Amino acid sequence: MIDVACVCVGEKFNPNLHVKQLYLAISKHLRQPFRFNVLTDRPLYLDITYNEIRVPDLELSATDMWWYKTYLFSREFTGTVLYFDLDTIPIGELDKLVDYNPTDFVICQDFNRKWLSNYHVSNSSIMRWYAPNYYDIWDKFIASKHAVVKRHRGDQDYLTEYFTDRNDKSWWPVSWAMSFKWELYRGGLTVSGTGLKSDGTWPADPDMYSHPDQKWIIPSDCSVVVFHGQPDPWDTDFGKQHLIPDV
């Protein structure tokens, strides 16, 4: 049995909606047995089968909640862990994520890959690893928390640095986990940019996309759609269509 995990800390996510949505999507698309783990800073009282893991208080500001993801690498886990951000949407087979490059730590290549194919930064929206091999990610973080937080913009920059001189990290195949706003919406952006209008709202003008007449184009082997920055999945037609209703 593998451990599937998510992190629900702070006020951005509604546990009874977003955590439960993720659990139901994983239950639909993952065939092998799994334990669903929720790392959280408060009791959740969810009506699903899950293991609640209370995170330690890192005394961080509300804008730094992503650092709680480092607790995924604590000794709470002893086997294979498959992690999803709460603003991802699993839409296809997930067993291949468990089986892919089984001896590696597997993570998304940052979605700037669309513009720079050799972009070296990782994106931590979806990860899989064998827990005992990476306990030092948490150990090193908690031993020098303030220095790490000061040096890095977030957990994925910390992970990028951690794997700089190692050879046991690989990225998911591009089509398995894709950015909604850069790669899938209207067939993907055709020019480098944020996918936002000049005033910071989403989406960019239709003529910025390869297929402006289609809402989105999803490769058949895409398993997870990733939302980063704006918009959130529940603010899009795609998210409303794929999120499981009536939870």
Contacts in CASP RR format, 6 or more apart in sequence:
PFRMAT RR
TARGET T0000
AUTHOR 0000-0000-0000
METHOD contacts of the structure
MODEL  1
MIDVACVCVGEKFNPNLHVKQLYLAISKHLRQPFRFNVLTDRPLYLDITY
NEIRVPDLELSATDMWWYKTYLFSREFTGTVLYFDLDTIPIGELDKLVDY
NPTDFVICQDFNRKWLSNYHVSNSSIMRWYAPNYYDIWDKFIASKHAVVK
RHRGDQDYLTEYFTDRNDKSWWPVSWAMSFKWELYRGGLTVSGTGLKSDG
TWPADPDMYSHPDQKWIIPSDCSVVVFHGQPDPWDTDFGKQHLIPDV
1 32 0 8 1.000
1 33 0 8 1.000
1 34 0 8 1.000
1 35 0 8 1.000
2 32 0 8 1.000
2 33 0 8 1.000
2 34 0 8 1.000
2 35 0 8 1.000
2 79 0 8 1.000
2 80 0 8 1.000
2 81 0 8 1.000
2 82 0 8 1.000
2 98 0 8 1.000
3 34 0 8 1.000
3 35 0 8 1.000
3 37 0 8 1.000
3 77 0 8 1.000
3 79 0 8 1.000
3 80 0 8 1.000
3 81 0 8 1.000
3 82 0 8 1.000
3 131 0 8 1.000
4 26 0 8 1.000
4 30 0 8 1.000
4 34 0 8 1.000
4 35 0 8 1.000
4 36 0 8 1.000
4 37 0 8 1.000
4 81 0 8 1.000
4 82 0 8 1.000
4 83 0 8 1.000
4 84 0 8 1.000
5 36 0 8 1.000
5 37 0 8 1.000
5 38 0 8 1.000
5 39 0 8 1.000
5 72 0 8 1.000
5 77 0 8 1.000
5 81 0 8 1.000
5 82 0 8 1.000
5 83 0 8 1.000
5 84 0 8 1.000
6 19 0 8 1.000
6 22 0 8 1.000
6 37 0 8 1.000
6 38 0 8 1.000
6 39 0 8 1.000
6 83 0 8 1.000
6 84 0 8 1.000
6 85 0 8 1.000
6 86 0 8 1.000
7 38 0 8 1.000
7 39 0 8 1.000
7 40 0 8 1.000
7 55 0 8 1.000
7 68 0 8 1.000
7 69 0 8 1.000
7 71 0 8 1.000
7 72 0 8 1.000
7 85 0 8 1.000
7 86 0 8 1.000
8 15 0 8 1.000
8 18 0 8 1.000
8 19 0 8 1.000
8 38 0 8 1.000
8 39 0 8 1.000
8 40 0 8 1.000
8 44 0 8 1.000
8 86 0 8 1.000
9 39 0 8 1.000
9 40 0 8 1.000
9 41 0 8 1.000
9 55 0 8 1.000
9 65 0 8 1.000
9 68 0 8 1.000
10 41 0 8 1.000
10 62 0 8 1.000
10 65 0 8 1.000
11 62 0 8 1.000
12 65 0 8 1.000
13 19 0 8 1.000
13 86 0 8 1.000
13 87 0 8 1.000
15 38 0 8 1.000
15 40 0 8 1.000
15 44 0 8 1.000
15 46 0 8 1.000
16 44 0 8 1.000
16 46 0 8 1.000
16 247 0 8 1.000
17 247 0 8 1.000
18 86 0 8 1.000
18 87 0 8 1.000
19 38 0 8 1.000
19 44 0 8 1.000
19 46 0 8 1.000
19 48 0 8 1.000
19 50 0 8 1.000
19 86 0 8 1.000
20 46 0 8 1.000
20 47 0 8 1.000
20 48 0 8 1.000
20 247 0 8 1.000
21 243 0 8 1.000
21 244 0 8 1.000
21 247 0 8 1.000
22 84 0 8 1.000
22 86 0 8 1.000
22 88 0 8 1.000
22 90 0 8 1.000
23 36 0 8 1.000
23 48 0 8 1.000
23 50 0 8 1.000
24 48 0 8 1.000
24 244 0 8 1.000
24 247 0 8 1.000
25 89 0 8 1.000
25 90 0 8 1.000
25 91 0 8 1.000
25 243 0 8 1.000
25 244 0 8 1.000
26 34 0 8 1.000
26 36 0 8 1.000
26 84 0 8 1.000
26 90 0 8 1.000
26 94 0 8 1.000
28 90 0 8 1.000
28 244 0 8 1.000
29 90 0 8 1.000
29 91 0 8 1.000
29 92 0 8 1.000
29 93 0 8 1.000
29 94 0 8 1.000
29 223 0 8 1.000
30 94 0 8 1.000
30 95 0 8 1.000
30 98 0 8 1.000
31 95 0 8 1.000
32 95 0 8 1.000
32 98 0 8 1.000
34 82 0 8 1.000
35 51 0 8 1.000
36 48 0 8 1.000
36 49 0 8 1.000
36 50 0 8 1.000
36 51 0 8 1.000
37 50 0 8 1.000
37 51 0 8 1.000
37 52 0 8 1.000
37 53 0 8 1.000
37 76 0 8 1.000
37 77 0 8 1.000
38 44 0 8 1.000
38 46 0 8 1.000
38 50 0 8 1.000
38 51 0 8 1.000
38 52 0 8 1.000
38 53 0 8 1.000
39 53 0 8 1.000
39 54 0 8 1.000
39 55 0 8 1.000
39 68 0 8 1.000
39 71 0 8 1.000
39 72 0 8 1.000
39 76 0 8 1.000
40 52 0 8 1.000
40 53 0 8 1.000
40 54 0 8 1.000
40 55 0 8 1.000
41 54 0 8 1.000
41 55 0 8 1.000
41 57 0 8 1.000
41 68 0 8 1.000
43 52 0 8 1.000
44 50 0 8 1.000
44 52 0 8 1.000
53 71 0 8 1.000
53 76 0 8 1.000
55 68 0 8 1.000
55 71 0 8 1.000
56 71 0 8 1.000
58 67 0 8 1.000
58 68 0 8 1.000
58 145 0 8 1.000
60 67 0 8 1.000
60 68 0 8 1.000
60 149 0 8 1.000
64 149 0 8 1.000
64 154 0 8 1.000
66 124 0 8 1.000
66 154 0 8 1.000
66 155 0 8 1.000
66 156 0 8 1.000
67 141 0 8 1.000
67 145 0 8 1.000
67 149 0 8 1.000
67 154 0 8 1.000
67 155 0 8 1.000
69 83 0 8 1.000
69 124 0 8 1.000
69 155 0 8 1.000
70 137 0 8 1.000
70 138 0 8 1.000
70 141 0 8 1.000
70 142 0 8 1.000
70 155 0 8 1.000
70 158 0 8 1.000
71 138 0 8 1.000
72 81 0 8 1.000
72 83 0 8 1.000
72 127 0 8 1.000
72 138 0 8 1.000
73 131 0 8 1.000
73 134 0 8 1.000
73 135 0 8 1.000
73 136 0 8 1.000
73 137 0 8 1.000
73 138 0 8 1.000
73 141 0 8 1.000
74 135 0 8 1.000
74 138 0 8 1.000
75 131 0 8 1.000
75 135 0 8 1.000
77 131 0 8 1.000
78 131 0 8 1.000
78 132 0 8 1.000
79 130 0 8 1.000
79 131 0 8 1.000
79 132 0 8 1.000
80 98 0 8 1.000
80 128 0 8 1.000
80 129 0 8 1.000
80 130 0 8 1.000
80 131 0 8 1.000
81 127 0 8 1.000
81 128 0 8 1.000
81 129 0 8 1.000
81 130 0 8 1.000
81 131 0 8 1.000
82 94 0 8 1.000
82 97 0 8 1.000
82 98 0 8 1.000
82 126 0 8 1.000
82 127 0 8 1.000
82 128 0 8 1.000
83 124 0 8 1.000
83 126 0 8 1.000
83 127 0 8 1.000
83 128 0 8 1.000
84 90 0 8 1.000
84 125 0 8 1.000
84 126 0 8 1.000
84 224 0 8 1.000
85 124 0 8 1.000
85 125 0 8 1.000
85 126 0 8 1.000
85 226 0 8 1.000
87 125 0 8 1.000
87 226 0 8 1.000
87 227 0 8 1.000
87 228 0 8 1.000
87 232 0 8 1.000
87 233 0 8 1.000
88 125 0 8 1.000
88 126 0 8 1.000
88 177 0 8 1.000
88 224 0 8 1.000
88 225 0 8 1.000
88 226 0 8 1.000
88 227 0 8 1.000
88 233 0 8 1.000
89 224 0 8 1.000
89 225 0 8 1.000
89 227 0 8 1.000
89 233 0 8 1.000
89 238 0 8 1.000
89 239 0 8 1.000
89 242 0 8 1.000
89 243 0 8 1.000
90 223 0 8 1.000
90 224 0 8 1.000
91 218 0 8 1.000
91 222 0 8 1.000
91 223 0 8 1.000
91 224 0 8 1.000
91 225 0 8 1.000
91 242 0 8 1.000
92 222 0 8 1.000
92 223 0 8 1.000
92 224 0 8 1.000
93 223 0 8 1.000
94 223 0 8 1.000
94 224 0 8 1.000
96 176 0 8 1.000
96 223 0 8 1.000
97 106 0 8 1.000
97 126 0 8 1.000
97 128 0 8 1.000
97 172 0 8 1.000
97 176 0 8 1.000
97 223 0 8 1.000
97 224 0 8 1.000
98 128 0 8 1.000
100 106 0 8 1.000
100 128 0 8 1.000
100 170 0 8 1.000
100 172 0 8 1.000
100 173 0 8 1.000
101 170 0 8 1.000
103 130 0 8 1.000
103 168 0 8 1.000
104 168 0 8 1.000
104 169 0 8 1.000
104 170 0 8 1.000
105 127 0 8 1.000
105 128 0 8 1.000
105 129 0 8 1.000
105 133 0 8 1.000
105 134 0 8 1.000
105 163 0 8 1.000
105 168 0 8 1.000
105 169 0 8 1.000
105 170 0 8 1.000
106 127 0 8 1.000
106 128 0 8 1.000
106 129 0 8 1.000
106 169 0 8 1.000
106 170 0 8 1.000
106 171 0 8 1.000
106 172 0 8 1.000
107 122 0 8 1.000
107 123 0 8 1.000
107 124 0 8 1.000
107 126 0 8 1.000
107 127 0 8 1.000
107 159 0 8 1.000
107 169 0 8 1.000
107 171 0 8 1.000
107 172 0 8 1.000
108 122 0 8 1.000
108 123 0 8 1.000
108 124 0 8 1.000
108 125 0 8 1.000
108 126 0 8 1.000
108 127 0 8 1.000
108 171 0 8 1.000
108 172 0 8 1.000
108 177 0 8 1.000
108 226 0 8 1.000
109 119 0 8 1.000
109 121 0 8 1.000
109 122 0 8 1.000
109 123 0 8 1.000
109 171 0 8 1.000
109 172 0 8 1.000
109 174 0 8 1.000
110 119 0 8 1.000
110 121 0 8 1.000
110 122 0 8 1.000
110 123 0 8 1.000
110 156 0 8 1.000
111 123 0 8 1.000
111 179 0 8 1.000
111 182 0 8 1.000
111 183 0 8 1.000
111 226 0 8 1.000
111 228 0 8 1.000
112 119 0 8 1.000
112 121 0 8 1.000
113 119 0 8 1.000
113 174 0 8 1.000
114 179 0 8 1.000
114 182 0 8 1.000
114 183 0 8 1.000
114 189 0 8 1.000
114 192 0 8 1.000
115 192 0 8 1.000
115 193 0 8 1.000
120 160 0 8 1.000
121 156 0 8 1.000
121 157 0 8 1.000
121 160 0 8 1.000
122 156 0 8 1.000
122 159 0 8 1.000
122 160 0 8 1.000
122 163 0 8 1.000
122 169 0 8 1.000
122 171 0 8 1.000
123 156 0 8 1.000
123 226 0 8 1.000
123 228 0 8 1.000
124 155 0 8 1.000
124 156 0 8 1.000
124 159 0 8 1.000
125 177 0 8 1.000
125 224 0 8 1.000
125 226 0 8 1.000
125 228 0 8 1.000
126 172 0 8 1.000
126 177 0 8 1.000
126 224 0 8 1.000
126 226 0 8 1.000
133 168 0 8 1.000
137 158 0 8 1.000
137 159 0 8 1.000
137 162 0 8 1.000
140 148 0 8 1.000
140 162 0 8 1.000
141 148 0 8 1.000
141 158 0 8 1.000
148 158 0 8 1.000
152 158 0 8 1.000
152 161 0 8 1.000
163 169 0 8 1.000
173 221 0 8 1.000
175 219 0 8 1.000
175 221 0 8 1.000
175 222 0 8 1.000
176 221 0 8 1.000
176 222 0 8 1.000
176 223 0 8 1.000
176 224 0 8 1.000
177 222 0 8 1.000
177 223 0 8 1.000
177 224 0 8 1.000
177 226 0 8 1.000
178 184 0 8 1.000
178 218 0 8 1.000
178 219 0 8 1.000
178 222 0 8 1.000
178 224 0 8 1.000
178 225 0 8 1.000
178 226 0 8 1.000
179 226 0 8 1.000
179 227 0 8 1.000
179 228 0 8 1.000
180 216 0 8 1.000
180 225 0 8 1.000
180 226 0 8 1.000
180 227 0 8 1.000
180 233 0 8 1.000
180 236 0 8 1.000
180 238 0 8 1.000
181 195 0 8 1.000
181 202 0 8 1.000
181 203 0 8 1.000
181 227 0 8 1.000
181 228 0 8 1.000
181 229 0 8 1.000
181 230 0 8 1.000
181 231 0 8 1.000
182 188 0 8 1.000
182 189 0 8 1.000
182 195 0 8 1.000
183 189 0 8 1.000
184 216 0 8 1.000
184 217 0 8 1.000
184 218 0 8 1.000
184 222 0 8 1.000
184 225 0 8 1.000
184 238 0 8 1.000
185 203 0 8 1.000
185 209 0 8 1.000
185 215 0 8 1.000
185 216 0 8 1.000
185 238 0 8 1.000
186 203 0 8 1.000
186 206 0 8 1.000
186 209 0 8 1.000
186 210 0 8 1.000
186 211 0 8 1.000
186 212 0 8 1.000
186 213 0 8 1.000
186 214 0 8 1.000
186 215 0 8 1.000
186 216 0 8 1.000
186 217 0 8 1.000
187 209 0 8 1.000
187 210 0 8 1.000
187 211 0 8 1.000
187 214 0 8 1.000
187 216 0 8 1.000
187 217 0 8 1.000
188 209 0 8 1.000
188 210 0 8 1.000
188 211 0 8 1.000
188 217 0 8 1.000
189 195 0 8 1.000
189 204 0 8 1.000
189 208 0 8 1.000
189 209 0 8 1.000
189 210 0 8 1.000
190 208 0 8 1.000
190 209 0 8 1.000
190 210 0 8 1.000
191 208 0 8 1.000
193 204 0 8 1.000
194 200 0 8 1.000
194 204 0 8 1.000
195 202 0 8 1.000
195 203 0 8 1.000
195 204 0 8 1.000
195 208 0 8 1.000
196 202 0 8 1.000
196 203 0 8 1.000
196 204 0 8 1.000
196 230 0 8 1.000
197 203 0 8 1.000
197 204 0 8 1.000
197 205 0 8 1.000
200 230 0 8 1.000
201 230 0 8 1.000
202 230 0 8 1.000
202 231 0 8 1.000
203 231 0 8 1.000
206 212 0 8 1.000
211 217 0 8 1.000
215 237 0 8 1.000
215 238 0 8 1.000
216 238 0 8 1.000
218 225 0 8 1.000
225 233 0 8 1.000
225 238 0 8 1.000
225 242 0 8 1.000
227 233 0 8 1.000
227 236 0 8 1.000
233 239 0 8 1.000
233 242 0 8 1.000
233 243 0 8 1.000
234 240 0 8 1.000
234 243 0 8 1.000
END
